[in-house]
Amino acid sequence: MLTLAIKKILSDAYASFSVLGLFLVIGIGLGIIVLDSTVDYVYVWIQKRYNISPYSRLEWATSSTLQLQRLAHEAIGSGTWIKGSDTIPITTAEVKLSALDISNTKHPVLRSTTMKNEESSPLVATASMAERDNTTP
């Protein structure tokens, strides 16, 4: 009776790995990355093209960080903006935007750099009310 003995020899002389497994991981990973970066643009294009739920599309776009910054600057009359409903709003060339007023560090506000009469500005009233609120016990 012949018995076969299987003996595993451990050696650092070579390495073995699965090429198929490596290509699957890389391929699936790249597929997920491409899908993630394109699906939003395709969805917005379809919504614009067929005018599907424009309110929800604009609400979603307006809640993004860059659109919120545009809204804040527009609220105080700073800058001329184009592409107001796109993902990235753009100002016209050579526009000075408002600056952050940190005279009250507990309540910083945007201050327009183009305002001539700052005493009549509603931001000054807001800042002075905030300073009053911070000093009350």
Chimera marker file (.cmm) of the C-alpha trace (Angstrom):
<marker_set name="trace">
<marker id="1" x="0.000" y="0.000" z="0.000" r="1" g="1" b="0" radius="0.5"/>
<marker id="2" x="1.381" y="3.265" z="-1.134" r="1" g="1" b="0" radius="0.5"/>
<marker id="3" x="0.733" y="6.344" z="0.949" r="1" g="1" b="0" radius="0.5"/>
<marker id="4" x="1.299" y="9.828" z="-0.293" r="1" g="1" b="0" radius="0.5"/>
<marker id="5" x="2.492" y="12.373" z="2.140" r="1" g="1" b="0" radius="0.5"/>
<marker id="6" x="1.969" y="16.045" z="1.342" r="1" g="1" b="0" radius="0.5"/>
<marker id="7" x="4.547" y="18.237" z="2.875" r="1" g="1" b="0" radius="0.5"/>
<marker id="8" x="4.347" y="22.038" z="2.826" r="1" g="1" b="0" radius="0.5"/>
<marker id="9" x="7.667" y="23.779" z="2.590" r="1" g="1" b="0" radius="0.5"/>
<marker id="10" x="7.769" y="27.376" z="3.780" r="1" g="1" b="0" radius="0.5"/>
<marker id="11" x="10.296" y="29.533" z="2.000" r="1" g="1" b="0" radius="0.5"/>
<marker id="12" x="10.933" y="33.230" z="1.400" r="1" g="1" b="0" radius="0.5"/>
<marker id="13" x="12.447" y="32.506" z="-1.996" r="1" g="1" b="0" radius="0.5"/>
<marker id="14" x="9.222" y="33.247" z="-3.904" r="1" g="1" b="0" radius="0.5"/>
<marker id="15" x="5.824" y="34.880" z="-3.420" r="1" g="1" b="0" radius="0.5"/>
<marker id="16" x="2.477" y="33.866" z="-4.797" r="1" g="1" b="0" radius="0.5"/>
<marker id="17" x="-0.595" y="36.009" z="-5.325" r="1" g="1" b="0" radius="0.5"/>
<marker id="18" x="-3.732" y="35.882" z="-7.381" r="1" g="1" b="0" radius="0.5"/>
<marker id="19" x="-3.577" y="38.092" z="-10.484" r="1" g="1" b="0" radius="0.5"/>
<marker id="20" x="-7.285" y="37.587" z="-11.094" r="1" g="1" b="0" radius="0.5"/>
<marker id="21" x="-8.120" y="38.715" z="-7.564" r="1" g="1" b="0" radius="0.5"/>
<marker id="22" x="-5.866" y="41.765" z="-7.924" r="1" g="1" b="0" radius="0.5"/>
<marker id="23" x="-7.519" y="42.804" z="-11.207" r="1" g="1" b="0" radius="0.5"/>
<marker id="24" x="-10.991" y="42.259" z="-9.743" r="1" g="1" b="0" radius="0.5"/>
<marker id="25" x="-10.282" y="44.469" z="-6.751" r="1" g="1" b="0" radius="0.5"/>
<marker id="26" x="-8.749" y="47.225" z="-8.897" r="1" g="1" b="0" radius="0.5"/>
<marker id="27" x="-11.517" y="46.995" z="-11.528" r="1" g="1" b="0" radius="0.5"/>
<marker id="28" x="-14.387" y="47.049" z="-9.050" r="1" g="1" b="0" radius="0.5"/>
<marker id="29" x="-12.767" y="49.876" z="-7.087" r="1" g="1" b="0" radius="0.5"/>
<marker id="30" x="-12.260" y="52.008" z="-10.209" r="1" g="1" b="0" radius="0.5"/>
<marker id="31" x="-15.810" y="51.242" z="-11.308" r="1" g="1" b="0" radius="0.5"/>
<marker id="32" x="-17.213" y="52.477" z="-7.995" r="1" g="1" b="0" radius="0.5"/>
<marker id="33" x="-15.093" y="55.650" z="-8.169" r="1" g="1" b="0" radius="0.5"/>
<marker id="34" x="-16.200" y="56.442" z="-11.740" r="1" g="1" b="0" radius="0.5"/>
<marker id="35" x="-19.839" y="55.704" z="-10.929" r="1" g="1" b="0" radius="0.5"/>
<marker id="36" x="-19.723" y="57.893" z="-7.823" r="1" g="1" b="0" radius="0.5"/>
<marker id="37" x="-18.231" y="60.839" z="-9.682" r="1" g="1" b="0" radius="0.5"/>
<marker id="38" x="-20.573" y="60.695" z="-12.679" r="1" g="1" b="0" radius="0.5"/>
<marker id="39" x="-23.978" y="59.650" z="-11.381" r="1" g="1" b="0" radius="0.5"/>
<marker id="40" x="-24.736" y="63.049" z="-9.811" r="1" g="1" b="0" radius="0.5"/>
<marker id="41" x="-23.936" y="64.971" z="-13.001" r="1" g="1" b="0" radius="0.5"/>
<marker id="42" x="-25.998" y="62.573" z="-15.128" r="1" g="1" b="0" radius="0.5"/>
<marker id="43" x="-28.934" y="62.828" z="-12.725" r="1" g="1" b="0" radius="0.5"/>
<marker id="44" x="-28.838" y="66.656" z="-12.728" r="1" g="1" b="0" radius="0.5"/>
<marker id="45" x="-28.563" y="66.701" z="-16.535" r="1" g="1" b="0" radius="0.5"/>
<marker id="46" x="-31.625" y="64.456" z="-16.837" r="1" g="1" b="0" radius="0.5"/>
<marker id="47" x="-33.558" y="66.653" z="-14.383" r="1" g="1" b="0" radius="0.5"/>
<marker id="48" x="-32.651" y="69.810" z="-16.337" r="1" g="1" b="0" radius="0.5"/>
<marker id="49" x="-33.307" y="68.258" z="-19.746" r="1" g="1" b="0" radius="0.5"/>
<marker id="50" x="-36.765" y="66.929" z="-18.947" r="1" g="1" b="0" radius="0.5"/>
<marker id="51" x="-37.649" y="69.570" z="-16.299" r="1" g="1" b="0" radius="0.5"/>
<marker id="52" x="-38.195" y="66.953" z="-13.607" r="1" g="1" b="0" radius="0.5"/>
<marker id="53" x="-38.890" y="68.419" z="-10.137" r="1" g="1" b="0" radius="0.5"/>
<marker id="54" x="-37.026" y="71.725" z="-10.572" r="1" g="1" b="0" radius="0.5"/>
<marker id="55" x="-37.745" y="72.790" z="-6.984" r="1" g="1" b="0" radius="0.5"/>
<marker id="56" x="-36.031" y="69.779" z="-5.418" r="1" g="1" b="0" radius="0.5"/>
<marker id="57" x="-33.060" y="70.102" z="-7.796" r="1" g="1" b="0" radius="0.5"/>
<marker id="58" x="-32.619" y="73.801" z="-6.970" r="1" g="1" b="0" radius="0.5"/>
<marker id="59" x="-33.108" y="73.165" z="-3.251" r="1" g="1" b="0" radius="0.5"/>
<marker id="60" x="-30.388" y="70.489" z="-3.356" r="1" g="1" b="0" radius="0.5"/>
<marker id="61" x="-27.997" y="72.704" z="-5.339" r="1" g="1" b="0" radius="0.5"/>
<marker id="62" x="-28.633" y="75.785" z="-3.185" r="1" g="1" b="0" radius="0.5"/>
<marker id="63" x="-27.838" y="73.894" z="0.017" r="1" g="1" b="0" radius="0.5"/>
<marker id="64" x="-24.264" y="73.189" z="-1.078" r="1" g="1" b="0" radius="0.5"/>
<marker id="65" x="-21.414" y="75.052" z="0.598" r="1" g="1" b="0" radius="0.5"/>
<marker id="66" x="-20.455" y="77.241" z="-2.367" r="1" g="1" b="0" radius="0.5"/>
<marker id="67" x="-24.078" y="78.215" z="-3.020" r="1" g="1" b="0" radius="0.5"/>
<marker id="68" x="-24.575" y="79.145" z="0.647" r="1" g="1" b="0" radius="0.5"/>
<marker id="69" x="-21.520" y="81.388" z="0.426" r="1" g="1" b="0" radius="0.5"/>
<marker id="70" x="-22.947" y="82.979" z="-2.728" r="1" g="1" b="0" radius="0.5"/>
<marker id="71" x="-26.252" y="83.590" z="-0.959" r="1" g="1" b="0" radius="0.5"/>
<marker id="72" x="-24.487" y="85.221" z="1.988" r="1" g="1" b="0" radius="0.5"/>
<marker id="73" x="-22.507" y="87.545" z="-0.285" r="1" g="1" b="0" radius="0.5"/>
<marker id="74" x="-25.575" y="88.401" z="-2.372" r="1" g="1" b="0" radius="0.5"/>
<marker id="75" x="-27.615" y="89.150" z="0.749" r="1" g="1" b="0" radius="0.5"/>
<marker id="76" x="-25.334" y="92.065" z="1.579" r="1" g="1" b="0" radius="0.5"/>
<marker id="77" x="-24.986" y="93.177" z="-2.034" r="1" g="1" b="0" radius="0.5"/>
<marker id="78" x="-21.481" y="91.914" z="-2.671" r="1" g="1" b="0" radius="0.5"/>
<marker id="79" x="-20.507" y="90.669" z="-6.117" r="1" g="1" b="0" radius="0.5"/>
<marker id="80" x="-22.199" y="90.016" z="-9.415" r="1" g="1" b="0" radius="0.5"/>
<marker id="81" x="-22.830" y="86.306" z="-9.770" r="1" g="1" b="0" radius="0.5"/>
<marker id="82" x="-23.466" y="84.024" z="-12.723" r="1" g="1" b="0" radius="0.5"/>
<marker id="83" x="-24.396" y="80.330" z="-12.766" r="1" g="1" b="0" radius="0.5"/>
<marker id="84" x="-26.503" y="80.801" z="-9.646" r="1" g="1" b="0" radius="0.5"/>
<marker id="85" x="-28.299" y="77.479" z="-10.083" r="1" g="1" b="0" radius="0.5"/>
<marker id="86" x="-25.232" y="75.366" z="-10.900" r="1" g="1" b="0" radius="0.5"/>
<marker id="87" x="-23.036" y="73.470" z="-8.473" r="1" g="1" b="0" radius="0.5"/>
<marker id="88" x="-20.285" y="76.091" z="-8.575" r="1" g="1" b="0" radius="0.5"/>
<marker id="89" x="-21.399" y="79.747" z="-8.756" r="1" g="1" b="0" radius="0.5"/>
<marker id="90" x="-18.989" y="82.193" z="-10.392" r="1" g="1" b="0" radius="0.5"/>
<marker id="91" x="-18.486" y="85.928" z="-9.973" r="1" g="1" b="0" radius="0.5"/>
<marker id="92" x="-17.736" y="88.253" z="-12.825" r="1" g="1" b="0" radius="0.5"/>
<marker id="93" x="-14.119" y="89.298" z="-13.336" r="1" g="1" b="0" radius="0.5"/>
<marker id="94" x="-12.340" y="91.479" z="-10.767" r="1" g="1" b="0" radius="0.5"/>
<marker id="95" x="-15.139" y="91.566" z="-8.201" r="1" g="1" b="0" radius="0.5"/>
<marker id="96" x="-14.298" y="92.341" z="-4.591" r="1" g="1" b="0" radius="0.5"/>
<marker id="97" x="-16.328" y="90.195" z="-2.269" r="1" g="1" b="0" radius="0.5"/>
<marker id="98" x="-17.237" y="91.031" z="1.285" r="1" g="1" b="0" radius="0.5"/>
<marker id="99" x="-14.785" y="90.531" z="4.115" r="1" g="1" b="0" radius="0.5"/>
<marker id="100" x="-15.234" y="88.872" z="7.477" r="1" g="1" b="0" radius="0.5"/>
<marker id="101" x="-15.689" y="91.450" z="10.237" r="1" g="1" b="0" radius="0.5"/>
<marker id="102" x="-14.227" y="90.042" z="13.456" r="1" g="1" b="0" radius="0.5"/>
<marker id="103" x="-14.633" y="93.125" z="15.627" r="1" g="1" b="0" radius="0.5"/>
<marker id="104" x="-16.881" y="90.919" z="17.765" r="1" g="1" b="0" radius="0.5"/>
<marker id="105" x="-15.155" y="87.544" z="17.870" r="1" g="1" b="0" radius="0.5"/>
<marker id="106" x="-18.202" y="85.843" z="19.386" r="1" g="1" b="0" radius="0.5"/>
<marker id="107" x="-20.381" y="86.895" z="16.432" r="1" g="1" b="0" radius="0.5"/>
<marker id="108" x="-18.362" y="87.438" z="13.212" r="1" g="1" b="0" radius="0.5"/>
<marker id="109" x="-20.311" y="88.835" z="10.239" r="1" g="1" b="0" radius="0.5"/>
<marker id="110" x="-19.679" y="89.506" z="6.565" r="1" g="1" b="0" radius="0.5"/>
<marker id="111" x="-19.103" y="93.179" z="5.840" r="1" g="1" b="0" radius="0.5"/>
<marker id="112" x="-19.411" y="94.498" z="2.302" r="1" g="1" b="0" radius="0.5"/>
<marker id="113" x="-16.269" y="96.251" z="1.105" r="1" g="1" b="0" radius="0.5"/>
<marker id="114" x="-18.265" y="98.470" z="-1.255" r="1" g="1" b="0" radius="0.5"/>
<marker id="115" x="-20.586" y="100.066" z="1.337" r="1" g="1" b="0" radius="0.5"/>
<marker id="116" x="-20.060" y="103.819" z="1.697" r="1" g="1" b="0" radius="0.5"/>
<marker id="117" x="-22.296" y="104.567" z="4.655" r="1" g="1" b="0" radius="0.5"/>
<marker id="118" x="-21.626" y="101.822" z="7.167" r="1" g="1" b="0" radius="0.5"/>
<marker id="119" x="-23.633" y="103.462" z="9.950" r="1" g="1" b="0" radius="0.5"/>
<marker id="120" x="-26.897" y="102.801" z="8.111" r="1" g="1" b="0" radius="0.5"/>
<marker id="121" x="-25.994" y="99.218" z="7.332" r="1" g="1" b="0" radius="0.5"/>
<marker id="122" x="-28.234" y="96.533" z="8.830" r="1" g="1" b="0" radius="0.5"/>
<marker id="123" x="-25.083" y="94.528" z="9.574" r="1" g="1" b="0" radius="0.5"/>
<marker id="124" x="-23.849" y="97.199" z="11.962" r="1" g="1" b="0" radius="0.5"/>
<marker id="125" x="-27.144" y="97.008" z="13.808" r="1" g="1" b="0" radius="0.5"/>
<marker id="126" x="-26.916" y="93.225" z="13.907" r="1" g="1" b="0" radius="0.5"/>
<marker id="127" x="-23.325" y="93.359" z="15.162" r="1" g="1" b="0" radius="0.5"/>
<marker id="128" x="-24.138" y="95.950" z="17.829" r="1" g="1" b="0" radius="0.5"/>
<marker id="129" x="-27.161" y="93.892" z="18.967" r="1" g="1" b="0" radius="0.5"/>
<marker id="130" x="-24.929" y="90.826" z="19.181" r="1" g="1" b="0" radius="0.5"/>
<marker id="131" x="-22.360" y="92.756" z="21.229" r="1" g="1" b="0" radius="0.5"/>
<marker id="132" x="-25.144" y="93.901" z="23.556" r="1" g="1" b="0" radius="0.5"/>
<marker id="133" x="-26.389" y="90.315" z="23.888" r="1" g="1" b="0" radius="0.5"/>
<marker id="134" x="-22.880" y="89.066" z="24.690" r="1" g="1" b="0" radius="0.5"/>
<marker id="135" x="-22.390" y="91.631" z="27.471" r="1" g="1" b="0" radius="0.5"/>
<marker id="136" x="-25.635" y="90.861" z="29.286" r="1" g="1" b="0" radius="0.5"/>
<marker id="137" x="-25.269" y="88.302" z="32.083" r="1" g="1" b="0" radius="0.5"/>
<link id1="1" id2="2" r="1" g="1" b="0" radius="0.2"/>
<link id1="2" id2="3" r="1" g="1" b="0" radius="0.2"/>
<link id1="3" id2="4" r="1" g="1" b="0" radius="0.2"/>
<link id1="4" id2="5" r="1" g="1" b="0" radius="0.2"/>
<link id1="5" id2="6" r="1" g="1" b="0" radius="0.2"/>
<link id1="6" id2="7" r="1" g="1" b="0" radius="0.2"/>
<link id1="7" id2="8" r="1" g="1" b="0" radius="0.2"/>
<link id1="8" id2="9" r="1" g="1" b="0" radius="0.2"/>
<link id1="9" id2="10" r="1" g="1" b="0" radius="0.2"/>
<link id1="10" id2="11" r="1" g="1" b="0" radius="0.2"/>
<link id1="11" id2="12" r="1" g="1" b="0" radius="0.2"/>
<link id1="12" id2="13" r="1" g="1" b="0" radius="0.2"/>
<link id1="13" id2="14" r="1" g="1" b="0" radius="0.2"/>
<link id1="14" id2="15" r="1" g="1" b="0" radius="0.2"/>
<link id1="15" id2="16" r="1" g="1" b="0" radius="0.2"/>
<link id1="16" id2="17" r="1" g="1" b="0" radius="0.2"/>
<link id1="17" id2="18" r="1" g="1" b="0" radius="0.2"/>
<link id1="18" id2="19" r="1" g="1" b="0" radius="0.2"/>
<link id1="19" id2="20" r="1" g="1" b="0" radius="0.2"/>
<link id1="20" id2="21" r="1" g="1" b="0" radius="0.2"/>
<link id1="21" id2="22" r="1" g="1" b="0" radius="0.2"/>
<link id1="22" id2="23" r="1" g="1" b="0" radius="0.2"/>
<link id1="23" id2="24" r="1" g="1" b="0" radius="0.2"/>
<link id1="24" id2="25" r="1" g="1" b="0" radius="0.2"/>
<link id1="25" id2="26" r="1" g="1" b="0" radius="0.2"/>
<link id1="26" id2="27" r="1" g="1" b="0" radius="0.2"/>
<link id1="27" id2="28" r="1" g="1" b="0" radius="0.2"/>
<link id1="28" id2="29" r="1" g="1" b="0" radius="0.2"/>
<link id1="29" id2="30" r="1" g="1" b="0" radius="0.2"/>
<link id1="30" id2="31" r="1" g="1" b="0" radius="0.2"/>
<link id1="31" id2="32" r="1" g="1" b="0" radius="0.2"/>
<link id1="32" id2="33" r="1" g="1" b="0" radius="0.2"/>
<link id1="33" id2="34" r="1" g="1" b="0" radius="0.2"/>
<link id1="34" id2="35" r="1" g="1" b="0" radius="0.2"/>
<link id1="35" id2="36" r="1" g="1" b="0" radius="0.2"/>
<link id1="36" id2="37" r="1" g="1" b="0" radius="0.2"/>
<link id1="37" id2="38" r="1" g="1" b="0" radius="0.2"/>
<link id1="38" id2="39" r="1" g="1" b="0" radius="0.2"/>
<link id1="39" id2="40" r="1" g="1" b="0" radius="0.2"/>
<link id1="40" id2="41" r="1" g="1" b="0" radius="0.2"/>
<link id1="41" id2="42" r="1" g="1" b="0" radius="0.2"/>
<link id1="42" id2="43" r="1" g="1" b="0" radius="0.2"/>
<link id1="43" id2="44" r="1" g="1" b="0" radius="0.2"/>
<link id1="44" id2="45" r="1" g="1" b="0" radius="0.2"/>
<link id1="45" id2="46" r="1" g="1" b="0" radius="0.2"/>
<link id1="46" id2="47" r="1" g="1" b="0" radius="0.2"/>
<link id1="47" id2="48" r="1" g="1" b="0" radius="0.2"/>
<link id1="48" id2="49" r="1" g="1" b="0" radius="0.2"/>
<link id1="49" id2="50" r="1" g="1" b="0" radius="0.2"/>
<link id1="50" id2="51" r="1" g="1" b="0" radius="0.2"/>
<link id1="51" id2="52" r="1" g="1" b="0" radius="0.2"/>
<link id1="52" id2="53" r="1" g="1" b="0" radius="0.2"/>
<link id1="53" id2="54" r="1" g="1" b="0" radius="0.2"/>
<link id1="54" id2="55" r="1" g="1" b="0" radius="0.2"/>
<link id1="55" id2="56" r="1" g="1" b="0" radius="0.2"/>
<link id1="56" id2="57" r="1" g="1" b="0" radius="0.2"/>
<link id1="57" id2="58" r="1" g="1" b="0" radius="0.2"/>
<link id1="58" id2="59" r="1" g="1" b="0" radius="0.2"/>
<link id1="59" id2="60" r="1" g="1" b="0" radius="0.2"/>
<link id1="60" id2="61" r="1" g="1" b="0" radius="0.2"/>
<link id1="61" id2="62" r="1" g="1" b="0" radius="0.2"/>
<link id1="62" id2="63" r="1" g="1" b="0" radius="0.2"/>
<link id1="63" id2="64" r="1" g="1" b="0" radius="0.2"/>
<link id1="64" id2="65" r="1" g="1" b="0" radius="0.2"/>
<link id1="65" id2="66" r="1" g="1" b="0" radius="0.2"/>
<link id1="66" id2="67" r="1" g="1" b="0" radius="0.2"/>
<link id1="67" id2="68" r="1" g="1" b="0" radius="0.2"/>
<link id1="68" id2="69" r="1" g="1" b="0" radius="0.2"/>
<link id1="69" id2="70" r="1" g="1" b="0" radius="0.2"/>
<link id1="70" id2="71" r="1" g="1" b="0" radius="0.2"/>
<link id1="71" id2="72" r="1" g="1" b="0" radius="0.2"/>
<link id1="72" id2="73" r="1" g="1" b="0" radius="0.2"/>
<link id1="73" id2="74" r="1" g="1" b="0" radius="0.2"/>
<link id1="74" id2="75" r="1" g="1" b="0" radius="0.2"/>
<link id1="75" id2="76" r="1" g="1" b="0" radius="0.2"/>
<link id1="76" id2="77" r="1" g="1" b="0" radius="0.2"/>
<link id1="77" id2="78" r="1" g="1" b="0" radius="0.2"/>
<link id1="78" id2="79" r="1" g="1" b="0" radius="0.2"/>
<link id1="79" id2="80" r="1" g="1" b="0" radius="0.2"/>
<link id1="80" id2="81" r="1" g="1" b="0" radius="0.2"/>
<link id1="81" id2="82" r="1" g="1" b="0" radius="0.2"/>
<link id1="82" id2="83" r="1" g="1" b="0" radius="0.2"/>
<link id1="83" id2="84" r="1" g="1" b="0" radius="0.2"/>
<link id1="84" id2="85" r="1" g="1" b="0" radius="0.2"/>
<link id1="85" id2="86" r="1" g="1" b="0" radius="0.2"/>
<link id1="86" id2="87" r="1" g="1" b="0" radius="0.2"/>
<link id1="87" id2="88" r="1" g="1" b="0" radius="0.2"/>
<link id1="88" id2="89" r="1" g="1" b="0" radius="0.2"/>
<link id1="89" id2="90" r="1" g="1" b="0" radius="0.2"/>
<link id1="90" id2="91" r="1" g="1" b="0" radius="0.2"/>
<link id1="91" id2="92" r="1" g="1" b="0" radius="0.2"/>
<link id1="92" id2="93" r="1" g="1" b="0" radius="0.2"/>
<link id1="93" id2="94" r="1" g="1" b="0" radius="0.2"/>
<link id1="94" id2="95" r="1" g="1" b="0" radius="0.2"/>
<link id1="95" id2="96" r="1" g="1" b="0" radius="0.2"/>
<link id1="96" id2="97" r="1" g="1" b="0" radius="0.2"/>
<link id1="97" id2="98" r="1" g="1" b="0" radius="0.2"/>
<link id1="98" id2="99" r="1" g="1" b="0" radius="0.2"/>
<link id1="99" id2="100" r="1" g="1" b="0" radius="0.2"/>
<link id1="100" id2="101" r="1" g="1" b="0" radius="0.2"/>
<link id1="101" id2="102" r="1" g="1" b="0" radius="0.2"/>
<link id1="102" id2="103" r="1" g="1" b="0" radius="0.2"/>
<link id1="103" id2="104" r="1" g="1" b="0" radius="0.2"/>
<link id1="104" id2="105" r="1" g="1" b="0" radius="0.2"/>
<link id1="105" id2="106" r="1" g="1" b="0" radius="0.2"/>
<link id1="106" id2="107" r="1" g="1" b="0" radius="0.2"/>
<link id1="107" id2="108" r="1" g="1" b="0" radius="0.2"/>
<link id1="108" id2="109" r="1" g="1" b="0" radius="0.2"/>
<link id1="109" id2="110" r="1" g="1" b="0" radius="0.2"/>
<link id1="110" id2="111" r="1" g="1" b="0" radius="0.2"/>
<link id1="111" id2="112" r="1" g="1" b="0" radius="0.2"/>
<link id1="112" id2="113" r="1" g="1" b="0" radius="0.2"/>
<link id1="113" id2="114" r="1" g="1" b="0" radius="0.2"/>
<link id1="114" id2="115" r="1" g="1" b="0" radius="0.2"/>
<link id1="115" id2="116" r="1" g="1" b="0" radius="0.2"/>
<link id1="116" id2="117" r="1" g="1" b="0" radius="0.2"/>
<link id1="117" id2="118" r="1" g="1" b="0" radius="0.2"/>
<link id1="118" id2="119" r="1" g="1" b="0" radius="0.2"/>
<link id1="119" id2="120" r="1" g="1" b="0" radius="0.2"/>
<link id1="120" id2="121" r="1" g="1" b="0" radius="0.2"/>
<link id1="121" id2="122" r="1" g="1" b="0" radius="0.2"/>
<link id1="122" id2="123" r="1" g="1" b="0" radius="0.2"/>
<link id1="123" id2="124" r="1" g="1" b="0" radius="0.2"/>
<link id1="124" id2="125" r="1" g="1" b="0" radius="0.2"/>
<link id1="125" id2="126" r="1" g="1" b="0" radius="0.2"/>
<link id1="126" id2="127" r="1" g="1" b="0" radius="0.2"/>
<link id1="127" id2="128" r="1" g="1" b="0" radius="0.2"/>
<link id1="128" id2="129" r="1" g="1" b="0" radius="0.2"/>
<link id1="129" id2="130" r="1" g="1" b="0" radius="0.2"/>
<link id1="130" id2="131" r="1" g="1" b="0" radius="0.2"/>
<link id1="131" id2="132" r="1" g="1" b="0" radius="0.2"/>
<link id1="132" id2="133" r="1" g="1" b="0" radius="0.2"/>
<link id1="133" id2="134" r="1" g="1" b="0" radius="0.2"/>
<link id1="134" id2="135" r="1" g="1" b="0" radius="0.2"/>
<link id1="135" id2="136" r="1" g="1" b="0" radius="0.2"/>
<link id1="136" id2="137" r="1" g="1" b="0" radius="0.2"/>
</marker_set>
